[in-house]
Amino acid sequence: MNPSKGPASAARSDDETGVRTLQPSGWPMPKGYANGMTAEGRLVVTGGVIGWDVHGHLPSDFLAQVRQTLRNIAAILAEGEARPEHLVRLTWYVVDMDEYLSSLRALGQIYREIFGAHYPAMALVQVVRLVEKEARVEIEATAVVPR
């Protein structure tokens, strides 16, 4: 419980990163994401990132694309002197919601392998297609690096 937020909400804080998870009192704990986040510091944002490797190759497999997309986001964060634990929001765009939902266990393993057990606020949206026709997933990231 965060006393400054009053009895209606709870926040889990990481003093090193300055990122706090917001969890309203009485709400069920989400699994694999946070209901909300708060942070103070320098903003680092990505555009829509897909699973291209450094040679511009895009794997055809959904899980391989997710793995490379998350690696690409980690690389962009590093360029901005941010780490995965500074993430406060991820927005996922997928072309097939059923493909995503049927892969939850593997997705969780891939996510933890690259980002650890830090789960920011997330949104998941199914789209008709992405700009790159072969892309199965695109992710936008927002991180806040403490000052």
HELIX and SHEET records of a PDB file:
HELIX    1   1 PRO A    3  LYS A    5  5                                   3    
HELIX    2   2 PHE A   62  GLU A   79  1                                  18    
HELIX    3   3 PRO A   84  HIS A   86  5                                   3    
HELIX    4   4 MET A   97  LEU A  101  1                                   5    
HELIX    5   5 LEU A  104  PHE A  115  1                                  12    
SHEET    1   A 3 SER A   9  SER A  13  0                                        
SHEET    2   A 3 ARG A  20  PRO A  24 -1                                        
SHEET    3   A 3 GLY A  36  THR A  38 -1                                        
SHEET    1   B 4 ARG A  42  VAL A  45  0                                        
SHEET    2   B 4 VAL A 137  VAL A 145 -1                                        
SHEET    3   B 4 LEU A  87  VAL A  94 -1                                        
SHEET    4   B 4 ALA A 121  GLN A 126  1                                        
END                                                                             
